[in-house]
Amino acid sequence: MTARIPPGRLKELGPVNWLLWRIISLGVGAPDAHLFRTMGRTKGLFRAWLRYSSKLMPGGRIPRQETELVILRVAHLRECQYEMDHHVRIGRRAGVTPTLLEQVLEGPESAGWDPRPRAILTAVDQLVTTKNLDDATWSALTGYFDDRQMIEFCVLVTQYDALATTIGTLRIECDFTDPR
């Protein structure tokens, strides 16, 4: 798959976005984080998107491991290998074991889930597939999240759903040959 818009170089990124891309690449352990070098072409929008995204991950109020479960489930449902590659690695640092990852891929009906992660994954599945939550799923999730976390949850899921759309449409190439 060839990228529809090639990742930018210093000329297209500008010095600030080029530096941000290098720092992010080092931080995620990728020789070249293609998503960030592509998004960096948007200049100020890139920096605004980074600030926005960092308020959800890693700076959100939903616990990090649960945030990674959400992102991994979205990546799986959307068949977004780029997101999956990165968040398998990031998730590992947040406590997502290979066994837990397999459960995420199986979904909310996988055996062994406690009620809280089951409710979270059920809500992810509904938001991605129907763009809404039914009353029963909403009620289950509000048993674990306060109002602010409920809003954050909706934004987190839809942010990574939108990101999967962007990655797929732009055909951004994966950064790792073997993410695990």
Residue pairs with C-beta under 8 A, 6 or more apart in sequence:
1 171
1 173
2 171
3 34
3 38
3 170
3 171
3 172
3 173
4 169
4 170
4 171
5 38
5 41
5 170
6 38
7 32
7 34
7 37
7 38
7 41
7 172
8 17
8 18
8 37
8 38
8 40
8 41
9 18
10 18
12 40
12 41
13 21
13 37
13 40
13 41
14 40
14 43
16 47
17 40
17 41
17 43
17 46
17 47
18 40
20 36
20 40
20 46
20 47
20 50
21 33
21 36
21 37
21 40
24 33
24 36
25 31
25 32
25 33
25 36
28 86
28 89
28 90
28 175
29 89
30 86
30 175
30 176
31 175
32 175
33 175
34 82
34 172
34 173
34 174
34 175
35 82
35 167
35 172
35 175
36 46
38 170
38 172
39 45
39 46
39 49
40 46
42 49
52 159
53 159
56 67
56 152
56 155
56 156
56 159
57 64
57 67
57 71
57 156
58 64
58 67
60 67
60 152
60 156
61 148
61 149
61 152
62 70
62 145
62 149
62 152
62 153
62 156
64 94
64 95
65 91
65 94
65 95
65 96
66 116
66 117
66 120
67 94
67 156
68 87
68 90
68 91
68 94
68 96
69 91
69 96
69 100
69 104
69 117
69 120
69 121
70 120
70 124
70 153
70 156
70 157
70 160
71 83
71 87
71 91
71 156
71 160
72 84
72 87
72 88
72 91
72 96
72 101
72 104
72 105
73 104
73 107
73 121
73 124
73 125
73 128
74 80
74 83
74 124
74 128
74 157
74 160
74 161
74 164
75 81
75 83
75 84
75 87
75 160
75 164
76 84
76 104
76 105
77 124
77 125
77 128
77 129
78 128
78 161
78 164
78 165
78 168
80 163
80 164
80 167
80 168
81 174
82 167
82 172
82 173
82 174
82 175
83 160
83 163
83 164
83 167
84 179
85 174
85 175
85 176
85 179
86 175
86 179
88 96
88 101
88 179
88 180
89 176
89 179
89 180
91 101
96 104
98 180
102 110
103 110
103 112
103 113
104 110
104 121
107 121
107 125
108 118
108 119
108 121
108 122
108 125
113 121
115 140
116 144
119 137
119 140
119 141
119 143
119 144
120 141
120 144
120 153
122 137
122 140
123 133
123 137
123 138
123 140
123 141
123 153
123 157
124 157
126 132
126 133
126 134
126 137
127 133
127 154
127 157
127 158
127 161
128 157
128 161
133 141
141 150
141 153
142 150
145 153
166 172
